[in-house]
Amino acid sequence: MEPRSPSTPPPDDGKGISTAHVKSSKLRAQGRCFKCWKKGHIAKHCHSTRRSSTGLQDLPVELLDLICGHLVEVPGWIPRPQEMFDLRLTSRVIQTKTLDFFGRVAFRMVHLRFSYRGLQQVVAISEHPQFTLKVQSIFCHERNQCLSGEEYDEAQEEIQSSDTSSKRRHKLQRQTRRAEFEQTDKSFVQRSATDGIMLVLAFQRFVNLKELLTSCVDGREERASIRRKHNGEGFSTDRMFSVLLSSAAHANLKLESLRTVWGQFADYEEGLSISTLSMPREVVCCLSEIRRLQLLLDTRTTLYRTTFLSHCPLLRQIRLEFDNGWEDTEGIFAAIAARIQLSRLENLSLSGVRCSGDVLFKFLQSHSTLCTLRLENLGIIGRTSYASIHKMLSEAHVHLRSFHSFQIAQNSLRVYLETLGDIESKPYRWDFSNQPLDFFDDFEVVSSPARYSWTAEAWEGAQQRLALMSEDLAVSDLTYHPDRVLGGYWWNR
């Protein structure tokens, strides 16, 4: 008799009976396992993975990663790891196989709020043996999910009012208690320095952490928190930036990217003050390998004695944007240009800067390694014209592949390209129900602003196009009004 393979069912009794009872009886009589039909063990001790059918849990990890990728990817938006939850709950096998992909998507960038619970969440992630290896970026932001100071006062008045319904009063009481709890939480963190201690513990375990991002804090008085309004306590962009950088230094991290970004209300948010960049050498040592830097600076002081940028010798990409003090940037930029020389700089972006044309000319000339240059909302003063800067770029910057320029003023007069036609402007209107129609009559916005921006790309021949534009640049009779209003910079006559 030929030996039977494990995949061959046991012979029946000759009467065509194939019930489960008969099969189990024959397997028991032959001393075979009910699961794999082999001899030597029983079903509860069987280690075979043989199944009668295949499903998602039988797919290889690579195919499951493709399926998860289609679930979490949203065109034009950040991945949504929560879309994987239903799939991962189907079985332990799928949960184990998709753990690595889930960690890469969900914990590549960790969002941090400076509250005790927010810090506890970051520490918990750092203690996970697999997720801690996936963290590459920390994004710190201050989003007040509780009531603002003004809303808190209004809620208290409504609670005391006799016209408030019982249901409405209970809802407002829950909101105010939550606001007080969250604010007490944040105030404790600030007073006790718990944030720095907990961040150092977490950063020491994030061995692959290479990037820190901070979102600017909303500085409007009406959006201030409860205790900031009444007791003067509050959180600032400067403190957030300082705590993050000092924690990274004490954890011996070597960062590659450091950025500050605008939040939801860019017109009202506080950028970094220049004095914040003055740090001990032991703190800025974590910037020795940084390659990407983006700073949104608030020019509340003209003092610039820091050597912050000089500790970034490997810097390849830098963006400096100034706000709240247009006139102060002249001295600040002159100090920066005189003190730093970045031999590997490839990408430079300047925005909201008023500077001497001679200083800007020499600064750009000394950085001939630039491949990408972006100049926006600049006010150039002095005898050195913007056209001469164009000409210098076309001759000295042989590596330049991309150039963008937008809203440039020469001695407070707007610069434009003659071939694009005369500059046109029209009054800006906004439909406010409680404001007169002439509310914005003092401002004029350029119609079709893209007409008055100019670019030079590699496929166009960047150097040749820059040379042609330098001969086409002209200065209009319209002045430049650099104040930021409703998210933009405005021109006026």
MARLODO-533888 format. One line per field, with one value per residue (C-alpha): residue in one letter; x, y, z. Coordinates in Angstrom, 2 decimals. Layout:
BEGIN
r (a, ...)
x (X, ...)
y (Y, ...)
z (Z, ...)
# end
This chain:
BEGIN
r (m, e, p, r, s, p, s, t, p, p, p, d, d, g, k, g, i, s, t, a, h, v, k, s, s, k, l, r, a, q, g, r, c, f, k, c, w, k, k, g, h, i, a, k, h, c, h, s, t, r, r, s, s, t, g, l, q, d, l, p, v, e, l, l, d, l, i, c, g, h, l, v, e, v, p, g, w, i, p, r, p, q, e, m, f, d, l, r, l, t, s, r, v, i, q, t, k, t, l, d, f, f, g, r, v, a, f, r, m, v, h, l, r, f, s, y, r, g, l, q, q, v, v, a, i, s, e, h, p, q, f, t, l, k, v, q, s, i, f, c, h, e, r, n, q, c, l, s, g, e, e, y, d, e, a, q, e, e, i, q, s, s, d, t, s, s, k, r, r, h, k, l, q, r, q, t, r, r, a, e, f, e, q, t, d, k, s, f, v, q, r, s, a, t, d, g, i, m, l, v, l, a, f, q, r, f, v, n, l, k, e, l, l, t, s, c, v, d, g, r, e, e, r, a, s, i, r, r, k, h, n, g, e, g, f, s, t, d, r, m, f, s, v, l, l, s, s, a, a, h, a, n, l, k, l, e, s, l, r, t, v, w, g, q, f, a, d, y, e, e, g, l, s, i, s, t, l, s, m, p, r, e, v, v, c, c, l, s, e, i, r, r, l, q, l, l, l, d, t, r, t, t, l, y, r, t, t, f, l, s, h, c, p, l, l, r, q, i, r, l, e, f, d, n, g, w, e, d, t, e, g, i, f, a, a, i, a, a, r, i, q, l, s, r, l, e, n, l, s, l, s, g, v, r, c, s, g, d, v, l, f, k, f, l, q, s, h, s, t, l, c, t, l, r, l, e, n, l, g, i, i, g, r, t, s, y, a, s, i, h, k, m, l, s, e, a, h, v, h, l, r, s, f, h, s, f, q, i, a, q, n, s, l, r, v, y, l, e, t, l, g, d, i, e, s, k, p, y, r, w, d, f, s, n, q, p, l, d, f, f, d, d, f, e, v, v, s, s, p, a, r, y, s, w, t, a, e, a, w, e, g, a, q, q, r, l, a, l, m, s, e, d, l, a, v, s, d, l, t, y, h, p, d, r, v, l, g, g, y, w, w, n, r)
x (0.00, 1.41, 1.90, -0.70, 0.33, -0.95, -3.18, -5.03, -8.20, -8.50, -10.44, -14.16, -16.03, -17.09, -20.66, -20.02, -20.37, -18.18, -19.53, -17.22, -18.01, -16.86, -13.68, -12.80, -13.47, -11.16, -8.44, -8.73, -8.55, -5.43, -3.83, -3.70, -4.01, -7.45, -5.73, -2.89, -3.77, -0.25, 0.69, 2.58, 0.56, -2.96, -4.69, -4.11, -0.35, -0.24, 2.06, 0.95, -0.41, -2.40, -5.80, -8.61, -8.76, -6.62, -7.42, -5.81, -3.80, -2.12, -0.84, 2.83, 3.81, 4.67, 1.12, -0.40, 1.80, 0.41, -3.16, -2.46, -0.86, -4.05, -6.08, -4.03, -2.97, -5.15, -4.23, -2.82, -2.99, -1.05, -1.49, -4.36, -3.21, -6.63, -7.97, -6.00, -7.75, -10.54, -8.10, -5.72, -8.58, -9.55, -6.96, -3.77, -1.86, -2.74, -2.07, 1.42, 2.17, 1.03, 2.73, 5.86, 3.90, 1.58, 4.57, 6.16, 2.96, 1.58, 4.78, 7.16, 6.07, 4.89, 2.67, 3.49, 1.39, 3.07, 0.71, 1.29, -0.88, 0.75, 4.20, 3.08, 1.96, 5.38, 7.13, 4.80, 5.71, 9.40, 8.98, 7.48, 10.24, 9.21, 7.49, 10.39, 12.58, 10.11, 10.09, 12.01, 10.31, 8.68, 6.07, 5.34, 2.28, 0.08, -3.54, -5.92, -8.70, -10.34, -12.08, -10.18, -10.13, -12.97, -15.06, -14.44, -15.79, -18.84, -19.54, -19.36, -21.82, -24.20, -24.02, -25.02, -27.86, -31.36, -32.41, -30.04, -31.71, -30.65, -29.27, -27.26, -25.93, -24.66, -22.92, -21.19, -20.14, -18.49, -16.66, -15.39, -14.23, -12.36, -10.78, -9.67, -8.26, -6.28, -4.93, -3.90, -2.13, -0.20, 0.64, 2.06, 4.28, 5.63, 6.27, 7.88, 10.03, 8.43, 8.45, 12.25, 12.71, 10.19, 11.41, 15.00, 13.85, 11.90, 14.58, 17.21, 15.16, 14.35, 17.60, 16.38, 15.00, 16.41, 13.90, 12.21, 9.31, 7.63, 4.42, 4.22, 1.92, -1.13, -0.31, -3.70, -4.96, -8.52, -7.24, -5.09, -5.71, -7.55, -4.54, -2.58, -5.38, -5.91, -2.52, -0.09, 0.97, 1.23, 3.21, 5.32, 7.07, 10.41, 9.94, 8.73, 11.76, 14.22, 12.84, 12.93, 16.46, 17.88, 16.22, 17.74, 21.17, 20.94, 19.82, 22.91, 20.83, 22.35, 19.58, 19.41, 16.38, 15.06, 12.00, 9.45, 6.20, 3.14, -0.03, -3.64, -3.53, -0.21, -1.04, -1.39, 1.22, 4.50, 7.66, 10.99, 12.65, 16.26, 17.38, 16.07, 18.84, 21.44, 22.19, 25.14, 27.59, 26.70, 23.09, 23.76, 26.20, 23.25, 23.18, 26.60, 25.05, 21.96, 21.21, 17.83, 16.88, 13.71, 13.29, 10.31, 11.72, 9.89, 12.00, 11.13, 14.77, 17.59, 20.20, 21.99, 24.98, 24.27, 26.50, 23.60, 24.17, 27.92, 27.34, 25.70, 28.66, 26.80, 23.72, 22.37, 18.89, 17.86, 14.72, 14.60, 11.27, 10.78, 7.60, 6.41, 9.08, 9.96, 12.45, 14.45, 15.49, 18.08, 20.52, 19.72, 20.33, 23.53, 24.82, 23.89, 25.56, 28.74, 29.16, 28.31, 29.76, 27.98, 30.18, 27.63, 24.46, 22.30, 18.83, 18.14, 14.80, 14.36, 11.00, 9.88, 13.38, 14.40, 18.12, 20.83, 21.26, 25.04, 24.79, 22.41, 24.66, 27.79, 25.93, 24.57, 27.88, 29.75, 27.41, 28.03, 27.01, 23.29, 21.05, 17.69, 17.03, 13.72, 13.34, 9.92, 8.62, 12.00, 12.62, 16.02, 17.53, 20.67, 22.34, 22.81, 19.87, 17.95, 18.82, 22.54, 21.82, 20.09, 23.07, 25.50, 23.44, 23.49, 27.29, 28.56, 26.02, 26.68, 24.96, 21.69, 18.81, 15.73, 15.03, 11.82, 11.19, 7.98, 7.04, 10.35, 10.71, 13.65, 13.92, 10.21, 9.15, 7.83, 9.96, 8.37, 9.14, 8.41, 7.46, 4.55, 2.95, 2.16, 1.31, -2.40, -4.09, -7.63, -9.28, -9.75, -13.32, -14.48, -18.09, -18.34, -21.89, -20.83, -18.26, -18.74, -17.84, -14.85, -13.27, -10.34, -10.17, -6.74, -5.31, -4.78, -4.01, -2.24, -4.59, -3.23, -0.16, 1.44, 2.05, 4.47, 6.50, 9.30, 11.10, 14.02, 14.19, 16.81, 14.75, 14.50, 18.22, 18.38, 21.49, 20.38, 16.90, 18.28, 20.46, 17.46, 15.31, 18.05, 17.69, 13.89, 13.49, 12.00, 10.93, 7.36, 5.88, 3.90, 5.20, 5.34, 3.38, 4.95, 2.39, 0.76, -3.04, -5.31, -2.44, -0.73, 1.52, -0.05, 0.97, -0.27, 0.30)
y (0.00, 3.39, 5.95, 8.72, 12.40, 14.64, 16.52, 13.34, 12.70, 9.35, 6.64, 6.34, 3.19, 2.31, 3.52, 7.12, 8.45, 11.54, 13.12, 14.83, 12.14, 9.33, 11.25, 11.94, 8.30, 7.02, 9.54, 8.57, 4.86, 5.44, 7.61, 10.70, 14.41, 15.96, 19.09, 17.88, 14.15, 13.15, 10.59, 11.24, 14.05, 15.32, 18.49, 20.68, 20.05, 20.55, 23.31, 23.08, 26.24, 24.32, 25.87, 24.89, 28.41, 31.54, 35.13, 38.49, 37.04, 34.62, 37.45, 38.39, 41.56, 43.36, 43.00, 44.06, 47.18, 48.03, 47.60, 49.77, 52.37, 52.71, 53.04, 55.78, 57.87, 60.88, 62.79, 66.18, 65.57, 63.92, 60.15, 59.09, 56.10, 55.89, 54.39, 51.24, 50.64, 48.40, 46.27, 45.82, 44.71, 41.77, 39.36, 39.17, 37.93, 41.02, 43.27, 41.81, 41.97, 45.61, 46.84, 48.06, 49.97, 51.47, 52.67, 54.34, 56.20, 57.06, 57.93, 59.32, 62.79, 63.05, 66.01, 67.51, 69.84, 71.42, 70.02, 67.28, 64.82, 65.77, 65.17, 61.84, 60.69, 61.47, 59.60, 56.60, 56.51, 56.61, 53.58, 51.42, 49.13, 49.45, 52.83, 54.71, 53.71, 55.22, 58.76, 61.12, 64.45, 66.30, 68.98, 71.19, 73.42, 75.26, 74.80, 75.93, 73.38, 74.98, 78.35, 81.56, 84.23, 86.19, 83.07, 81.97, 85.28, 85.12, 81.53, 82.51, 85.37, 83.08, 80.50, 83.12, 84.40, 83.32, 83.16, 80.26, 76.89, 74.02, 72.01, 74.98, 75.76, 72.19, 72.29, 75.57, 74.31, 71.27, 73.53, 75.91, 73.05, 71.54, 74.91, 75.39, 71.86, 72.24, 75.63, 74.32, 71.49, 73.90, 76.28, 73.42, 72.34, 75.87, 76.44, 73.08, 72.74, 69.32, 69.81, 69.88, 66.87, 64.70, 65.75, 64.83, 61.37, 60.91, 62.36, 60.00, 57.06, 58.64, 57.54, 58.43, 61.89, 64.38, 67.25, 69.70, 71.94, 74.65, 76.46, 80.13, 80.97, 83.17, 86.47, 88.17, 89.34, 88.19, 84.65, 84.53, 81.74, 82.22, 82.61, 84.60, 87.15, 87.41, 86.53, 87.33, 83.70, 82.28, 80.29, 81.88, 80.84, 81.77, 79.43, 76.57, 76.92, 77.19, 74.17, 71.97, 72.94, 72.64, 69.22, 68.05, 69.23, 67.45, 64.26, 64.50, 64.64, 65.73, 67.48, 67.82, 70.14, 72.93, 74.91, 77.38, 77.63, 79.87, 78.41, 79.12, 82.88, 83.99, 87.70, 87.58, 85.03, 85.69, 84.78, 84.12, 87.11, 87.72, 87.46, 83.87, 82.80, 83.76, 80.39, 78.78, 76.94, 73.67, 74.04, 74.98, 72.08, 69.95, 72.07, 70.97, 68.61, 70.64, 71.00, 72.72, 75.81, 77.91, 80.81, 83.16, 86.07, 88.72, 91.89, 93.18, 94.08, 95.18, 93.44, 90.70, 89.37, 85.69, 83.30, 80.94, 80.49, 80.15, 76.80, 75.36, 74.68, 72.02, 74.16, 73.66, 75.19, 78.31, 80.45, 83.72, 85.50, 88.66, 90.15, 92.86, 95.49, 96.06, 98.85, 96.85, 94.18, 96.46, 96.25, 92.61, 91.42, 93.48, 91.75, 88.33, 88.98, 90.23, 87.28, 84.14, 82.40, 79.17, 77.39, 74.64, 76.73, 75.58, 76.91, 80.43, 82.16, 85.69, 87.27, 90.46, 92.00, 95.62, 95.81, 97.76, 96.88, 96.81, 94.36, 92.06, 92.24, 91.17, 88.50, 86.81, 87.22, 85.42, 82.41, 81.29, 77.69, 78.59, 76.38, 77.83, 81.48, 82.99, 86.71, 87.93, 91.15, 92.90, 96.59, 97.51, 100.85, 102.66, 103.22, 99.57, 98.74, 95.49, 95.28, 95.13, 92.22, 90.43, 90.97, 89.72, 86.55, 85.87, 86.16, 84.72, 82.01, 79.28, 76.66, 78.58, 76.46, 78.16, 81.83, 83.44, 87.10, 88.73, 92.17, 94.04, 97.70, 99.96, 102.91, 102.45, 102.40, 99.26, 97.31, 95.64, 94.31, 96.74, 94.01, 93.03, 96.43, 99.29, 98.48, 98.43, 98.61, 98.70, 99.40, 96.30, 95.70, 93.36, 92.60, 93.33, 93.70, 96.01, 98.06, 100.83, 100.07, 102.42, 100.49, 99.37, 102.40, 103.30, 100.01, 98.90, 95.36, 94.54, 92.95, 89.58, 89.63, 86.81, 89.33, 91.19, 88.20, 86.84, 83.52, 81.85, 78.07, 75.67, 74.67, 78.36, 78.95, 80.56, 82.71, 83.98, 84.81, 86.66, 88.77, 89.65, 90.54, 92.77, 94.99, 94.91, 95.92, 99.33, 101.35, 102.63, 105.66, 103.47, 103.13, 99.94, 99.49, 96.48, 95.90, 92.49, 92.74, 89.69, 87.38, 89.50, 92.48, 95.57, 98.20, 101.76, 105.00)
z (0.00, -1.05, 1.74, 1.81, 1.72, 4.52, 2.05, 1.07, 3.15, 4.92, 3.01, 3.74, 4.67, 1.12, 1.59, 0.52, 4.07, 4.52, 7.66, 10.15, 12.74, 10.45, 9.51, 13.12, 14.03, 11.29, 12.23, 15.88, 14.99, 12.89, 15.59, 13.37, 14.18, 13.38, 12.02, 9.76, 9.59, 10.60, 13.27, 16.47, 18.07, 18.64, 17.42, 20.50, 20.23, 16.46, 15.15, 11.55, 9.86, 7.30, 6.54, 4.26, 2.75, 2.49, 3.46, 4.26, 7.12, 4.69, 2.46, 2.69, 4.56, 1.30, -0.06, 3.26, 3.17, -0.28, 0.99, 4.03, 1.80, -0.24, 2.96, 4.62, 1.64, 0.84, -2.36, -1.49, 2.27, 5.06, 5.64, 7.90, 10.00, 11.68, 8.45, 9.32, 12.64, 11.30, 9.31, 12.26, 14.53, 12.30, 13.72, 15.73, 12.68, 10.62, 13.59, 13.91, 10.19, 9.84, 13.01, 11.22, 8.54, 11.15, 13.17, 10.14, 9.24, 12.66, 14.53, 11.93, 13.11, 16.72, 17.64, 21.02, 23.17, 26.19, 28.80, 31.32, 29.40, 26.11, 27.56, 29.05, 25.61, 24.12, 26.95, 26.43, 22.72, 23.60, 25.88, 23.12, 21.80, 18.13, 17.81, 19.39, 16.42, 13.93, 15.34, 13.05, 13.71, 16.65, 15.86, 18.85, 18.71, 21.16, 20.18, 22.88, 22.82, 25.85, 26.15, 25.57, 28.28, 26.69, 26.09, 29.68, 31.06, 28.80, 29.90, 33.58, 33.02, 31.17, 33.96, 36.51, 34.34, 35.33, 31.66, 30.94, 30.64, 32.87, 29.95, 28.68, 32.17, 32.70, 29.32, 30.11, 33.54, 31.94, 29.48, 32.15, 34.40, 31.50, 30.66, 34.26, 34.42, 31.20, 32.22, 35.63, 33.84, 31.58, 34.41, 36.49, 33.62, 33.19, 36.90, 37.62, 34.45, 33.96, 30.20, 29.96, 32.23, 30.41, 26.97, 27.80, 28.91, 25.67, 23.36, 24.76, 23.43, 20.04, 18.43, 14.91, 15.76, 13.23, 12.99, 15.37, 14.33, 16.37, 15.51, 16.45, 19.36, 18.85, 20.52, 20.36, 23.73, 23.05, 22.32, 25.43, 27.88, 31.16, 33.43, 30.88, 30.81, 34.56, 36.07, 33.29, 32.82, 29.36, 26.83, 24.13, 20.94, 22.52, 25.48, 23.30, 21.02, 23.94, 25.80, 22.70, 21.73, 25.25, 25.69, 22.40, 23.56, 26.93, 25.14, 22.87, 19.69, 16.38, 14.47, 10.70, 10.45, 12.68, 11.60, 12.92, 10.98, 11.05, 12.51, 11.66, 12.41, 10.92, 11.15, 14.95, 15.95, 17.71, 15.87, 17.55, 19.13, 18.15, 21.78, 21.92, 19.55, 22.16, 23.75, 25.52, 23.32, 25.06, 23.82, 20.20, 19.85, 18.69, 15.50, 14.27, 11.70, 10.82, 7.09, 7.01, 9.00, 8.90, 11.33, 11.57, 13.51, 15.48, 15.44, 18.89, 19.45, 17.20, 19.36, 17.45, 19.34, 18.93, 17.00, 16.36, 12.61, 12.97, 14.73, 11.59, 9.23, 7.24, 6.60, 3.07, 3.25, 5.15, 5.24, 7.19, 7.50, 9.54, 10.94, 13.36, 12.83, 9.19, 9.86, 12.44, 9.96, 8.29, 11.18, 11.95, 8.39, 8.17, 11.33, 9.98, 6.61, 8.28, 10.65, 8.73, 5.70, 4.76, 2.25, 1.53, 1.29, -1.65, -0.89, 0.42, 1.04, 2.41, 3.19, 4.94, 4.98, 4.66, 3.92, 2.20, -1.46, -1.01, 1.93, 0.01, -3.06, -1.13, 0.85, -2.29, -4.10, -1.30, -1.53, -5.09, -4.31, -4.34, -6.46, -5.37, -4.43, -3.33, -2.53, -1.35, 0.20, 0.22, 0.79, -0.71, 0.24, -0.91, -4.28, -5.22, -7.47, -7.63, -11.34, -10.49, -8.11, -10.98, -13.23, -10.60, -10.13, -13.87, -13.99, -10.69, -9.78, -12.32, -10.11, -9.83, -11.14, -9.70, -8.92, -7.65, -6.89, -5.67, -4.31, -4.33, -3.40, -4.32, -1.89, -1.02, -4.70, -6.28, -8.78, -11.81, -15.31, -18.13, -20.59, -18.33, -18.82, -16.53, -12.95, -12.25, -8.90, -7.64, -4.29, -2.16, -0.98, 1.74, 2.52, 6.24, 7.47, 10.32, 8.40, 5.80, 2.21, 2.33, 5.22, 3.01, 0.71, 2.08, 0.80, -2.77, -3.79, -7.04, -9.56, -10.68, -8.39, -10.40, -13.20, -10.97, -9.84, -11.97, -12.07, -13.78, -13.97, -15.26, -18.30, -19.29, -18.89, -15.46, -16.01, -19.43, -18.17, -15.14, -17.45, -19.63, -16.61, -15.18, -18.26, -18.06, -14.40, -13.73, -10.68, -10.53, -8.76, -6.32, -2.79, -0.78, 2.45, 4.20, 6.96, 7.01, 6.74, 6.42, 5.52, 2.85, 2.16, 0.64, -1.88, -1.74, -3.62)
# end
